[in-house]
Amino acid sequence: MTRLYALNAGTFKLDGGAMFGVVPRILWERLNPPDARNLCSWALRCILIDTGQRRILVDCGMGTKQDTKFFSHYEPTGHVLHESLAQYGFERNDITDVFLTHLHFDHCGGALERTVDGAIVPSFPNATYWSCKEHLDWALTPNARERASFLKENIMPLLEQDVLKFIPEEQDYEWLEGIKIFFAYGHTHAMMIPKIPYGENTVVFCADLLPSSYHVSMPYVMSYDTRPLLTLEEKERFFAEVVGQNYVLFLEHDPSHECIRLTKDDRNRYIISEYLSLQNL
């Protein structure tokens, strides 16, 4: 029987204005109050899928291999992914697959680590790593908006050490154990969103299509998105499916809430109907 576990890979901070886009601060600061530098705290939350035969880690946080100057911009606290695995009785050698929704540093940085002699090696030595070739090509020739998010040291060692495989860019592609992949293009090119069957539920790992519960309202689109109007379209189509199928949405960056369900109110707006966790399912 498949089991899902929510894993904590620490927290970090990002500029509130960048995270909420065109929404005025007077509105978003009620949701996630910023500090004196206008930075808001965000979670780095991952999923472990244990099928019995495979143990699949979905995203892996920022990692620890960057230098002090880099981390000073994001103020990360507690890289505790391996401790979180241990809490459920797993260790790094147990991971068979690492699924990377996209290659921004806060989603894939923990895939690799730096040894005492300075070498960069896979954090999960027995795992196959998974990306999408079209997204990889996009990441290796980044646009000016995303250049700071795509770091060569997070990508090239996976290629050089031949541990990276690719999922075809095909909507609702069935990958492993019934897991289907939805591709989104508003945040970055060909971001992969897994839909995971879990008992009577489907759990969707939303990545940066819906980074937090604060982003449910349609205008709440990040300035980090390369195609914000496309994100609006993708959210609308995605939310219609979510409500129709009563999906559980797993939130990677929400500082307080692990999962939500959506419904529509009497004004036809999408709203949160329930806050829950994987343990509730």
N, C-alpha and C positions, 0 to 999 in steps of 0.2 A: 504493500500500500504506500503510495506516495505521501510524503510529509513535507510541509513547507515551514521554514524557520526564518524569522526576521533577524538580521544581523546588524549590529551597530559597528560602523567604521569611523566613529567620531563625529565631530561637528566642524564647521568652518563658517567664515563670514563673507558676505558679498554686499556690495552697495545696494541699498534699498531701492533707489531710483532705477538702477539697472534691472533689478529683479521684478519690478512692477511696471516698467515701461512708461506709457503715457498717463497712467493713473496718478493723480496728484498725491503728494506725500500726506496731505491732510486726511486722505482716505486710507492709504495703505498703512500708515504708522499705527493705526488702531489695531491692525492685525498682527504685525510683527514690529514692535517698537525698535527703532535704531539706536545705536550708541552715539557718542559725541562725534564720531567720524562718519556718521550716516551708514554704518554697517549693521546688517541684520544677521542673526545666527540662523544657520540651516543645518539640517541633519545630513549625514552620509549613511544612508540606510540601504542594505542589500538583502537579497533573498538567497537562501540555500534550498535547492530542490533535491530531496533525497528520494529516489525512486526504488531504492533497494539495490539496484544494479549500478546506478550512476549517482553521483553527488555533484550537482550543477550549481555553481556560484554565479549569480546574476549581478554584474558590476562589483566593484571592489574598492571604492573610495579613492582618496588622494594618495595614499601610501606615505612613505617617510623618506624617500631618497632625494628630495629636492633640498636646496640649500636654505640657510636661515633667511636670506633676503627674500626668496620666493615665498616662504611661509609667512613672513611678516605682513604680506599683503592680504592674507586670508585668515590669519589667527586661528589655525586649526587647534582643536583640543582633543587629545586622546585618540590615537590611532589604535583601536581596540578590536579590529576585525578578527585577529587570530584568537584573542581572548573570548570573543563572542562565539566563535566556532567551538572552542573548548567548553563553553557553558552547556552546549548541547551534545557534548561527547565526541566531537570531531576535531581533527587536526589538519594541517595543510596538506599532508600526504594523502589524505582521504579524498581530496577534490579531484574529480575526473574531467570536469569541463568548466571553463570560465567563459561565460557569455557576456560580451561587452556591447551594451546597447549603442554606444558611440564612443569616440576616442578623445573626448574632452578630458582634461586631467583629473577632474573630480569624480569621474566615472571609471577610469582605467589606470590611474596612477598606482594603485595598490596591486596591480597585476605583476609588477616587477619590483625588485628591491636591490639595494646596493650592498655588496659584501664588504667585509673589513678591508679587503685589498682594492676596493673601488670598482670591482666588476658589477655589472647589472645583470641579474639572473631572474628567471621566473619565480614568483613567490609561491607558486603551487607546482612543484616539480613533476608531478604525475599527470598534470592536466593538459588537455587540448584547449587552446584558446580560440574563440569564435568571433569573427567580425563579418563585414560585408565588403566585397572587393570594391564596389563603387564608392562606399564611404571611405575606405582606406585611401583610395586615389584622391578623394577630396581632401582628406586630412594631410596627405603628403605634399600637396600644393595649396596651402591654405590661403584664403582671402584675408584681407587686412583686418576684418572684424574678428576673425576666429584665430588668428595666428598665435595669440597668447594662450589659447586653450589647447592647441594641438602641439604637444612637445615631442620632439624626435626621440628623446630618451624613454618615452612611454610607448613608442611604436616600433622603432627600428630593432631593438633587441628581440622582439617577438618574431620578426621576420628573419633576422640573422640566425636565431637559434631554432628556426623551423618548427615552431610550436603553434603557429597561427593558421587556422583553416577558415573557409568562407561559406557563408549561407547565401544562396542565390537571392537576388533582388526580385522577389515574387510575392505579391500580397497574399496574406493568409497561407504562406508556405508552411507545411507541417514539418517541423524539425524533429525533435526527439520526444518520445513518450507522449505523443498527442499534443505537444506544445506548438502552437501556431504563432507565426511572426507577422506583425503588422508594421509596415514601413511608413515613417512620417518624414516630411521634408521641410517643414517650416522652421524648426529650431536649427537643424543642420541637415546636410544631405544624407538621406537613407539611414536615419536613426531607426533602430529596431526595437519594437515594443512586443514582448512576449505575452501571449495569453495562455495561462496555465490551468488546465483542468484540475480541480481539487474537490473531490467528493461531489456534492451537488452544486458546487460553485465553480465559477471561472474567475481566477485572480489575474488581473492585468498589472504588470510592472510598468508604471507609466513613464519612467525616466523623466525627460524634460518636456514631454508633451503636456504633462500636468505635474509640475514639480512639487506642488503643495496644495493643501485644501484652500489656501488663500487665492489660488488661481482658477477656481471654478468659474467665476463670473467671466463672461466672454471678453471684456476689454482688458482683463488682467493677463497680458502677454509680455514676456520678458524682452528687454532691449537686447539681450544676447541672441535672440532669434534672428536668423539671417533673412527670413521671409515671413515677417509678422502677419501679413494678411493671409498667407497660406496657413499659418498656425490657426488663425480664426476659423478658416474653413475646415481644417482637420479636426479641431475641437468640436465643432458643430456636428460633423458626421460621426465622430467617435462617441460623443455624448449620447446621440440618438441611439446608437447600438448599445451603449452601456445601460441606458435606462430600459430599453427593450428587452435586454437579456439579464438585467439585474446583476451585472458584474460587480465584483469587489475590486476597488482600485487601490493598489499599493503605491504609497507616496514616498519617493526616494529622499526628498529634501525637506519634508514637513517637520518642523522642530518639535511638534507635539503629538501629531496624529499619524498612526501607521497606515490605516486603511479607512476608506469611506465607501459608501454607496450613494448614488445620485437618484433624484427624482425631478419632477417638474412642479412648479407652484401654479397657482391659479392665474398667473400672468404669463405662463408658458416659459418661464425662466428655469434654467437648471439650478438646482439647489442640493445641498447635502441632506440626505435622509437619515444617515446613520454613520456614526464613528465606531470603528471596531478594530480588532487586531487579528492576526492569523490564528492565534490561539483560540479565538471565539468561534472559528469556523468548524 
